Amino acid sequence: MVGRPNISPADRQILLQLQSNARQTNKALAEAAGLAQSTTLDRVRELERRGVVTGYHADVSLAALGRDLQAMVTLRLHPKTADGIDRLVASLEALPEVLGVYLLSGADDVLVHLGVADADHLRSVVLAKIAGLEGVADERTSIVFEHRRRTVVDVLPDDGA
């Protein structure tokens, strides 16, 4: 089991603040964290160096980009070889409709998150672009009615587990 990350209370506050608004100034971040600006800047740089903060991004509306329909496609693969999975993932990531690819354990091997224009577009992507990829033995598609995700992630409490 991997040990708990070494995140100080000040670093935790910085992480919560950055996740709430990564565009805030270092001055505002320092005020919210109760630290000096120079200390805050050093701590942010150290969090980046340690790989705790892995980047900054803008949330974009899929609907505003003409991707009004999201779907999850589960894939079963045969044969399941490391090279075959690597090639499949590369092929999936090259499709502009693919928003994410997850490798799974259990009955399904891969979960693909798609953002498409409509049901016809979804059908075309699944049948013409995904189902025929090398190694895909079966696919199942589920339409996403609503997508909610946590935008602020905190350190897990130390509950002795």
C-alpha positions in Angstrom: 0.0 0.0 0.0 1.3 3.5 -0.9 1.7 5.8 2.1 -0.2 9.0 2.6 1.2 11.9 0.6 3.2 14.5 2.6 0.8 17.4 2.2 1.1 20.1 4.9 -2.0 22.1 6.0 -0.6 25.1 4.1 -0.1 23.0 0.9 -3.6 21.6 1.3 -5.1 25.1 1.5 -3.1 26.1 -1.6 -4.3 23.1 -3.5 -7.9 23.7 -2.6 -7.6 27.4 -3.6 -5.9 26.6 -6.9 -8.6 24.0 -7.8 -11.3 26.5 -7.1 -9.6 29.2 -9.2 -6.3 28.5 -10.8 -6.3 32.0 -12.4 -6.1 33.9 -9.1 -3.0 36.0 -8.5 -0.3 34.8 -6.2 -1.2 37.7 -3.9 -4.8 36.4 -3.6 -3.6 32.8 -3.2 -1.2 33.9 -0.4 -4.0 35.8 1.3 -6.4 32.8 1.2 -3.7 30.5 2.4 -2.5 32.9 5.2 1.1 32.9 3.9 3.6 35.4 2.5 3.5 35.8 -1.2 7.1 34.5 -1.6 6.4 31.5 0.5 3.2 30.8 -1.5 5.1 31.0 -4.8 7.8 28.7 -3.5 5.2 26.2 -2.2 3.3 26.2 -5.6 6.5 25.6 -7.4 7.4 22.7 -5.1 3.9 21.2 -5.5 4.5 21.3 -9.3 8.0 19.9 -9.0 6.7 17.0 -6.9 4.0 16.2 -9.4 1.1 17.1 -7.0 0.0 19.9 -9.3 0.2 18.5 -12.8 -1.1 21.4 -14.8 -3.7 24.1 -15.3 -6.6 24.0 -17.7 -9.8 25.7 -18.8 -13.1 23.9 -18.6 -14.9 24.2 -22.0 -18.5 23.5 -22.7 -18.9 20.5 -25.0 -22.3 21.8 -26.1 -20.8 25.1 -27.1 -18.4 23.1 -29.4 -21.3 21.2 -31.0 -20.8 18.1 -29.0 -24.3 17.9 -27.5 -24.2 14.1 -26.9 -21.8 12.2 -24.7 -21.5 8.5 -24.5 -19.5 5.8 -22.8 -18.4 2.8 -24.9 -17.1 -0.3 -23.2 -14.8 -2.6 -25.2 -13.8 -6.2 -24.8 -10.6 -7.1 -26.4 -9.3 -10.3 -27.9 -6.4 -11.1 -27.8 -5.3 -9.0 -24.8 -1.7 -8.3 -25.4 0.3 -5.3 -24.1 1.3 -4.3 -27.7 -2.3 -4.7 -28.9 -3.7 -2.6 -26.1 -1.1 0.1 -26.7 -2.0 0.2 -30.4 -5.7 0.3 -29.6 -5.3 3.2 -27.1 -3.2 5.2 -29.6 -5.9 4.6 -32.3 -8.6 5.7 -29.9 -6.7 8.8 -28.7 -6.3 9.8 -32.4 -10.1 10.1 -32.8 -11.3 13.7 -32.3 -14.5 12.5 -30.7 -12.6 10.7 -27.9 -12.5 12.6 -24.6 -10.9 10.0 -22.5 -9.7 6.4 -22.5 -9.7 4.2 -19.4 -8.2 0.7 -19.0 -10.3 -1.4 -16.8 -10.2 -4.7 -14.8 -13.3 -6.9 -14.8 -15.6 -8.0 -17.6 -14.8 -5.0 -19.8 -11.3 -4.0 -20.8 -11.5 -0.4 -22.0 -14.0 2.5 -21.4 -14.1 5.2 -24.0 -15.7 8.6 -23.3 -17.0 10.2 -26.4 -18.3 13.7 -27.2 -20.3 13.8 -30.5 -22.8 16.0 -32.3 -25.8 13.7 -32.2 -27.0 10.1 -32.3 -26.1 9.7 -36.0 -22.6 10.9 -35.3 -22.4 8.5 -32.3 -23.5 5.6 -34.5 -20.9 6.4 -37.1 -18.1 6.7 -34.6 -18.9 3.5 -32.8 -19.6 1.4 -35.9 -17.2 2.8 -38.4 -14.3 4.0 -36.3 -14.2 1.9 -33.1 -15.8 -1.5 -33.6 -13.4 -2.3 -36.5 -10.2 -1.5 -34.6 -7.8 -4.3 -34.3 -8.4 -6.3 -31.1 -12.0 -5.1 -30.5 -14.1 -8.2 -29.9 -17.3 -6.5 -28.6 -18.5 -3.0 -27.8 -21.4 -1.6 -25.8 -22.6 2.0 -25.8 -24.3 3.9 -23.1 -25.6 7.5 -23.6 -24.6 9.9 -20.9 -27.7 11.9 -19.7 -25.7 14.1 -17.3 -22.1 14.4 -16.3 -21.1 15.7 -12.9 -17.6 15.6 -11.8 -15.7 16.8 -8.7 -13.7 19.8 -9.6 -12.0 20.2 -6.2 -10.2 17.1 -4.7 -8.9 17.1 -1.2 -6.4 14.9 0.6 -8.1 11.9 2.1 -8.6 12.0 5.9 -6.4 9.9 7.9 -9.0 7.5 9.4 -6.7 4.7 10.2 -7.8 2.6 7.2 
